[in-house]
Amino acid sequence: MRPVSPATSNDLPENSAQQMRFTLRQRILLAAISFIGTSAIRLLGASLRFAWSEEEGATSERITRPCIYSFWHRCIFPAAFFFRDQRLAVMTSLSFDGEFIARIIENLGFRAVRGSSSRGAVGALVGMRQEIERGEAVAFTIDGPRGPRYVAKPGPTFLARATGAPMAAFYIALDKPWVLKSWDTTMIPKPFSRALIRVSRVMQVPADADEQALAKHHAELQAALERVRDFAEAHVSEVGSAEFPVARRKTLLE
């Protein structure tokens, strides 16, 4: 990884560095929603049958550190369960909706870095850079927080150029899930259903990449996100076959 100057709390914009303030009603709702959401992810996630698949050129370790991962907001439910307790840092938005997501994933062993492409973006990218500097892995729900769906934001490519950390994309497809009528068509797994994780090959962004080169690497990330989504959706019904054997989560993460 390229040497970078340490980031400090002074690098954070004032609004991002301060805790968000909520009314009493909002605090009660946040506590209730985070409890229900965490419980639902743990209960439904525990019943899923997972299989792992990756492209040629993927990292040898299932979770490489440091690394910059990107995935579509649509599969946040199974991703939150599968990658729980792995110390992954995830960017969440500075909003009420973003706060209950942050609290849920913190309950599941993630680190929430508050900020998004729409609010607190600079402060959040500084926070993600700090995680990379510590040798950790970070993840972006790359079309969040409000879409458009399946359109990748540029944050990971900027972070990869600044730090030298590799990028990778992943997607978790679910077999016949419940689909919410939300901007991202969030998937909720049915109990005991199949889930297929597909991971892309590694991508690197040179330190001297100019704007034209950055656009090329961003397009490469967009293409990787689309590939892993399409592959996983096409093959999730084959989970349990010889090609996509079911394994325990602990085994898959080894």
N, C-alpha and C positions, 0 to 999 in steps of 0.2 A: 504494500500500500504506500502511496506517496506521502511524504511528510507534510503535515499541514499545521498551521499555528493553532494552538488550543483555543477553543471557543469558550467564552465566559458568559455569565448571566448578563453582563453589560451589553452583550451583542444582541440581546432580545429587545424587540420593540416594547415600549412601556405597557401597552395593552395586553401583549402576549405573556409578559412576565407575571402579571397579576392574576390572582385567582378570579374566576368568573363569579358573579354574585347572582343568587337566585332567591325568589320569594319563598315564603314558608310553604306555600302550595306546591311550588316547583320542587323544593327539596323533598317533600313527602312523595311526590310522583317519581322523582329520580330514585329514591330508595326502593319504592315498590317495583318500578320497571326493571331496575338493575337486578333485584332479587329474582323476579319472575324470569327475566331473560337468561340469567346465569343458570338457573335451575333447569329451564327448558333445554338449553344447549347441552348441559351435562346429561340429562335424562335421555333425550332423543339421540344425541351423539353417541352415547355408550352402546346403543343398539345397532349402529351402522356397521356394515361389512365393507372394509376399506381394501383397495388394491392400489399399488403404486406403479407408475409408468413414467419413463423419462426419455427425452431425445438423446441422440448421440451427441456427445460434447457437454453433457450435464456434469456438474461437479461430482467428485467421488463421494463426498459426504452429503447426507440428506439435507442437512442445514449447514451451509458453509458460513464461516465467520472470519472476517466481515463479508457481508454480501447485501445487495439491495434487491429485494424481491418485490414484484408487482403482481396484483391479481384483480380481477373484476369484482366490484362491490356485490354483484349478484350471489357470489358463493361465500359470503362472509360467515354465514351460519356454520357450515361444515368446516371452514378454515379455522374458525375460532375454537372449535372442539379439537380438531386434529392437532393443531400446533400449540395447544395450551401448555403452560409451564415450560416453555422453551426460551424464555427471556427475550422474545422478539419485541422490538419497538415498532409501534404502529401509529401513523399519523391520524388524528381524529380532529373533527372540525370544532371551531369555537362557536358552539351553538347549543341550545337545549338538547336537540337530537344527538349532536355529537358528544355531549357530556354523558348521556346515559349509555351510549356505545362505549365511551372511554371507561366508564365504571364497570361495565360488564366484562370487557376484555381484561381490565386490571384484576377483577375477581378470578379470571382464568389464567393468571400468570403472565400476561403481556405487560409491556410498559407503554402507556399512552403518551404520545407527544402531541400536545394540543395545538391546533392550527390547521389550515387547509389552503387549497388554491384560492378560496374566496375570502378567507379571513385569517390573519396571523400567519401568512405563508412564510415570510422571511424568518420569523422566530421559530416556526416549526422545522424549517429546513436546517437552521442552526442546531436545533435539538437533535435532529436525525444525524447530522454530521458529528455531533458529540458522541452519539452511540457508535458510529462507525469508527471514530478515533479510539474508542475503548475496545475495539475488536469485536463488536456485537453485530448481529444481523438486524436489518430493518425491513419493514414491509409497507407498501402503499396500496390502499384500495384505490386503484389508479384512475377510475372514472368518477370517484366521489368528490365532494359530498352530494352533489346534485346532478351529476351528469354533464354532458349527454352520455347516455349509456354506450359502453364499448368504445369510448374515445379516450385515449391515454393522455394524461397530463404530462408536462415535461420535467417535473421535479426529479425523478430518478436519474435522468441523463445529466442534469446539472450536478447532482450529488456524485455521480460516478466520475465525472470529469474532475471535480474538486478533490476527491479522495483517492481515486484509483481503485476503489472497490468494484468487483464485478457485479453485473446485473443478471437477473434471471426472472422468468415469468412462470406462474403456475396457475392451475385451475382445478377445482374439484367439482365434478359432475355428479348429480344425484339421479337415481333411477326413479322416474315418475314422481317428482316431488310436488308438494303444494307450492304454488307460485303466487306471491302477493301482487296486488295491483298497484305497485309502486313504480317510481321512475326506473329503478334498476331491475324490476321483476325478481326480487329476492326469493331464493329457494328455501323452503322449509322441508327438511327430510321427513318422510313417513317412517314410522318405527320399523327397524330391521331391514331397511332398504339398502341397496348397493351404492357405493361411492367410489369413483375413480379419480385419483390424483395424477395429473400429468404435469411434468416439469420441463421447461425449455432448456436448450443449451445455454452456456454462459456467454454473456456479451460484455465487451470492454469498451470504454470511452477514453481515448488518449487525452493527456493533460493539455495538449496544445490544440485540441479540437476547436475550430472556429464555428461561427453560426451555421454555416452550410454543413459542416461535418456533424454538428449537434443535431440538426434536422434529420440527417441521414440515420444517426443512431437512434433518434426518437422513432423514426419510421420502422427501424429494425425491431425495437421493443414492441411497437404496435402490432407488427406482423407476428411476433412471438406470442403475444397475448391471444391473438386470434387463432393461431395454430393449436396451442394447447387447449383452448376452449373447444374448438371444433373436434379435435381428436378425442377428448374426454367425453363429450356429448355423444359422439358416434359409437363409442366402445363401452360406455358404462353398463349397458345391458349384458356385456360379456364378463363382468366381474364374477369370479368364481370358477372361470375356465382355466385351462392350463396356461394360457397366455397372460391372464390377469388373475393370479391366485389371491385369495383372501388371506390376510395375515393380521396378526395383532398389531395395534398401533405402536407399541414399544418396539416390536421387531422391525416394522417399516422405518422407524426413525433411527435405527442403528446404522 
